[in-house]
Amino acid sequence: MSVWRYALAACVIVLAGCNQQQQQEAEGSAPPIDGPSEIVEPPRAQLPPVDASLLGAPNSAFTAIEPSEVGIFGAPAVMEALEPLLGPEVVEGSNVSLSVRENGDDAIADIVRTGLQDDSVSGGHVRIEFRREADGWFPVNAYRRTQCARGGEAGQWTAGLCP
């Protein structure tokens, strides 16, 4: 019977500890666990602006694509719409620069990524044109081009494929 007494004493101690923890939580020393908690993301590091010479490139120097090909859809703000191209998992491992130019109900976003770990492509440039409507900003055009890492086009931007 003494084994049962020890087991009962251990249960009483454990339950007393649980009761004390519940009292501390009720007094505000610990947050309640029962409801969903809001996840607060750390602020994103400010991205450097895109080089002015790249911003001046005409759309004809790019390949036209559908905005959905790069995950861009309408959103209340341009930066929210650009999130698929700027998330931490996408930005990691390369140098990313961003410029957004708004002019009334139009906006143009240029995102340039360099330092890619690829044997044929060393960079990418995506341009997205947005139009403001009553319920947010919506992409109307998107363009893409690449910077080649080798061959006769090494270091140059091209709308075509790199060798």
ABEGO torsion letter per residue (X at the ends): XAAAAAAAAAAAAAAAAAAAAAAAAAAGABBBAABBBBBBBBBBBBBBBBBAAAAABBAAABBBBBAAAAGBBBBABAAAAAAAAABAAAABGBBBBBBBBBBEABBBBBBBBBGBBBAABABBBBBBBBBBBAAEBBBABBBBBBBBABEAABGBBBABBBX
